[in-house]
Every structure is written in C-alpha cells, then in structure tokens.
Amino acid sequence: MKSWNSMKKNVGELGLKFFLKIFEIAPSYQKWFSFLKNSKVPLEKNPKLKSHAMAIFVMVEYVNFEKPTK
C-alpha cells in the first residue's frame, strides 16, 4: 500500500511507461487500441494513450484498495 501511495503521485507518467513497455515487448498489441490506429502522434506523446493509462491505473487502485461493501 505504501509503495502504491508513492506511485499514484505520478500515475499518468507511470501508466504511460507501463504501456510503452508492453508495446516495446509486443508491438502487435497496439492494434487492440482503436485510438492508436492511424495515429501520427508518437506513442510517448499520445494524449489518448496517457489518458487511457491513467484510467487503468486509477481503476487498479480502486479495485485493489477499496474495502468491499457488505
């Protein structure tokens, strides 16, 4: 939990780095993201990718750390 708290200060940047690493390892995965098709913007500068990455990391935080309701 402590490590996640320090990470969430930079969630946008870390999320982007996460996806860039995935695409470095498996470039073919880019085709799964409609907003990347035909984009002339480099991945590291793509605002839609950064926004998506941040949304995923925020969702992971919510799923992992929210207390379940009874």
C-alpha positions in Angstrom: 0.0 0.0 0.0 2.8 2.5 0.8 4.5 1.9 -2.5 1.2 2.4 -4.3 0.7 5.7 -2.5 4.1 7.0 -3.7 3.3 5.7 -7.2 -0.1 7.4 -7.5 1.6 10.8 -7.4 2.8 10.1 -10.9 0.1 7.8 -12.1 -0.1 9.3 -15.6 3.6 9.0 -16.3 3.9 5.6 -14.7 0.8 4.3 -16.6 2.3 5.6 -19.8 5.6 3.9 -19.2 3.8 0.7 -18.4 2.0 0.7 -21.8 5.1 1.8 -23.6 6.9 -1.2 -22.1 4.1 -3.5 -23.2 4.3 -2.1 -26.8 8.1 -2.5 -26.8 7.8 -6.2 -25.8 4.8 -6.9 -28.0 4.3 -4.2 -30.7 1.4 -6.1 -32.2 -0.7 -5.2 -29.1 -1.1 -1.7 -30.4 -3.7 -2.9 -32.8 -6.1 -3.6 -29.9 -6.3 0.1 -29.2 -8.5 1.8 -31.7 -7.3 5.3 -30.8 -3.8 4.3 -31.8 -4.8 3.2 -35.3 -3.6 5.6 -38.0 -2.3 8.0 -35.3 0.7 10.1 -36.4 1.5 11.0 -32.8 4.4 9.1 -31.3 3.2 6.8 -28.5 5.1 8.6 -25.8 3.3 11.9 -26.7 -0.1 10.4 -27.4 -2.6 12.1 -25.1 -5.2 9.4 -25.6 -2.8 6.7 -24.6 -1.7 8.7 -21.5 -5.4 9.2 -20.5 -6.1 5.5 -21.0 -3.1 4.5 -19.0 -4.1 6.8 -16.1 -7.6 5.5 -16.2 -6.4 1.9 -16.0 -4.0 2.7 -13.1 -6.8 4.5 -11.2 -9.1 1.5 -11.7 -6.4 -0.9 -10.4 -6.0 1.3 -7.3 -9.8 1.3 -6.7 -10.1 -2.5 -7.2 -7.1 -3.3 -5.0 -7.6 -0.9 -2.2 -11.3 -0.2 -1.7 -12.9 -2.1 1.1 -15.7 -4.4 -0.1 -19.1 -3.4 1.0 -21.2 -5.9 2.8 
